[in-house]
Every structure is written in structure tokens, then in C-alpha cells.
Amino acid sequence: MKQLLCIALVSILLFSCAKEKETTDYIGKWTEVKKTGNDFVIVSCGYEGESLTIYADSIFVHGTMEDYTMTLDHISEEKNTTQLYSDKDEKTYYSFTWEDKPRGIAKFELWQEGIPKIIKYYVNSNKLKTIKVVKGTSADCITAEDEDENEAVEDDIMKADFTTKDGTTAIKIVRHNCIEVYDVKADTTLLDKCFKDVIVQTRPVSSNALSLTFISGKHFMDVDFYREGNNWIAKEIKLFNPATGNEQGKTKQFTISLKDFDYSTVLEKTETPQAE
């Protein structure tokens, strides 16, 4: 009996030690830094640089030209490195390693099948102010030398992400979580709104509704807002869990305006019997 008790205690201790070794150091916002000699600096080009925002189940990548989200399928650790996999086959993943932990600087390697790995360095947001900022050169920044390319980029920035079927209303996604709704004919802004802790995307639906998708980690909801006077109202919400993109959505009857929309509040209320 004593022997069995000792074995159980040893097993518990071993399990506890294994859990202590697990790390979530990679979670948080990371700003890209450049390695110059033996030091790291932030290169300023007059516009917001690249960053990663890592959650427990997804990575939001903010680039100088485009943004995208990578959902996480699973995570593994090997020695001092953490792998953040986006798929079960482990064909795409980020590798996280501390480069200088006291200064909050880590090395991220992006591995994608058939493409050479990409190595970049980032500083955690809680150490951001300790890193020296230097002015970028033409080699570091997007400049007017590539005039044609820059004009194309500017066109993409100004172009609407979605226009209603009747051509009267358009919507632009700003960064990843803000929208601008405007009157196409008058070229005037009708609504500016940012959403907390979500990513917003438009859906290619041919209708007079503003068809939006709100993404939070691996979860998302589709909402169609129809114009009523000076506002846009939705009468139902379609919930997807998890956000695989190929699973049947669960439709909930729920009335909400675009102006008042808050993801967390809507999710909480649509999960209660009263919202049915």
C-alpha cells in the first residue's frame, strides 16, 4: 500500500513539473524589430510597421501591405522552442524562441510547405518603450521611387471592400477591426465604427445588405445588416463554432443595429434561452 502511495505521489510530482515547463510567453502583441550588429532597433518609416498579435487559438498578422488571421490547430514544445501549428498536418506554423528574454525580444520563424522559411524578430509590447527607434532608409521603407506600385496600393486602400447590390452604399474595412460605411453617390461617410477584440470581414453576397463576418479566435458569426432610415439593422445572427469555414451555422433570431453591435454582448445574449 505504501509503495502504491509513493508511486502516485511521484506521478503527481512529475505531472506538475511537466505542466510548469509549458509556456504561454508567446501570447500578446509583438512589434517587429531589426537586428543591427549586436543590437535590435525599431525602424520607423512614417507608417505603422509589422506586428503579430497572438491569442490562445489564433494569430493576427498586421503587415505593411495586408493583414490576415491564422487560426491555431495545436501547439507543441521542443527544448526552448514553441511551435504554433495552423493545421493538423503541420505544414504551416510559427516557431517561437526567445532571443533576449530580459529585453522581451523573440525570434519567430514562419514555416510553410514549399516556401523558404521567413525569420523575423519581434519585441513584446511590455518592453516596446525600451527599444531604440531609428529612421528608416529607402532600403527599409516603401518609398515614392516605386511610384506605379504605390499608386496601385493607394487605389486598393481607397477601393471599397463591399458595395450593396443597388450601388448606393459601400463599406471599407480599416486595419482589421474598424469599418467605414459611406454613401457612394454623395461620397460622404455615414458611419465609422471600431469593434473590440474581433476581426471584421465582408462577404461577397449580392444583396442590399451590409454582409459582415465577425471573427474571434476560432469562432465567428455572419450578420446581414439592412438599412432602416439612418441605421442598419440585423434580425438574425448565424453562429459558427469553431471557425473552420465549412460547418453549418446555427441561426439565432436576434435584432441588433450595426451602430450598437458588440460581439461579446451579442454572443452572450444569443447563447441564452431568452434570445431564441
Stockholm file with secondary structure:
# STOCKHOLM 1.0

chainA/1-276         MKQLLCIALVSILLFSCAKEKETTDYIGKWTEVKKTGNDFVIVSCGYEGESLTIYADSIFVHGTMEDYTMTLDHISEEKNTTQLYSDKDEKTYYSFTWEDKPRGIAKFELWQEGIPKIIKYYVNSNKLKTIKVVKGTSADCITAEDEDENEAVEDDIMKADFTTKDGTTAIKIVRHNCIEVYDVKADTTLLDKCFKDVIVQTRPVSSNALSLTFISGKHFMDVDFYREGNNWIAKEIKLFNPATGNEQGKTKQFTISLKDFDYSTVLEKTETPQAE
#=GR chainA/1-276 SS CHHHHHHHHHHHHHHHHHHHHCCCTTCEEEEEEEEETTEEEEEECSSCCCEEEECSSEEEEECSSCEEEEECCEEEEETTEEEEESSTTCCEEEEEEEEEGGGTEEEEEEEETTEEEEEEEEEEGGGGGGSEEEECCTTTSCCGGGHHHHHHHHHHHHSCSEECTTSSEEEEEETTTEEEEEETTTTEEEEEEECTTCEEEECCCCSSSEEEEEEETTEEEEEEEEEETTEEEEEEEEEESSCCSSSCCEEEEEEEETTTCCHHHHHHHHTSGGGC
#=GC SS_cons         CHHHHHHHHHHHHHHHHHHHHCCCTTCEEEEEEEEETTEEEEEECSSCCCEEEECSSEEEEECSSCEEEEECCEEEEETTEEEEESSTTCCEEEEEEEEEGGGTEEEEEEEETTEEEEEEEEEEGGGGGGSEEEECCTTTSCCGGGHHHHHHHHHHHHSCSEECTTSSEEEEEETTTEEEEEETTTTEEEEEEECTTCEEEECCCCSSSEEEEEEETTEEEEEEEEEETTEEEEEEEEEESSCCSSSCCEEEEEEEETTTCCHHHHHHHHTSGGGC
//
